[in-house]
């Protein structure tokens, strides 16, 4: 195993143009080395502990995310609700949601997204989970944010119709999300009813 001094001299992350080249803090090296030091089963936990102990700032988290591997990016996303009280890190969530890496998408729709994503972006994040097969259990506060959301219901209905027209199964999770959008006992008169009678995935499979 490398000594701390050797690690600092041999392990360097790329720096933005114009930033002075200097050894990174030891905690950042430990963050990068978590997979090798702790093994894949414990690396996520180790990285989260390192970020918490270091009180990583939004600026540092953004740099680590931009320069990191998929596993490192996932750890940054998981740490956001504990380290970033405001909306400064929303661009990291938006970036993760543009990928097709299902583990990144699942991390992106956690508690930080539930608190800070705008309604339009949050609805598309839910659809992204359905597109990529990420279980909607990963979506933090799903029932609360989807409650009575007529626009989300419309988007789900459109997606189900497109799948059905293409002869493809409708994800079972779609019906679960749709159930959360149903109007309550006293719905707003302006709120359209949630789409009904959508086919299930089992009905579409041959």
Buried (B, 14 or more C-beta within 10 A) or exposed (E): EBEEEEBBEEBEBEEEEEEEEEEBEBBBBBBBBBBEEBEEEEBBEBBBBBBEEBEBEBEBBBBBBBBBEEBBBBBBBBBBBEBBEEBBBBEBBBBBBEBEBBBBBBBBBBEBBBBBBEEEBBBBBBBBBBEBEBBBEBBBBBEEBBBBBBEBBBBBBEBBBEBBEEEEBBBEBBBBBBEBBBBEEEBEEEBEEBBEEBBBBEEBEE
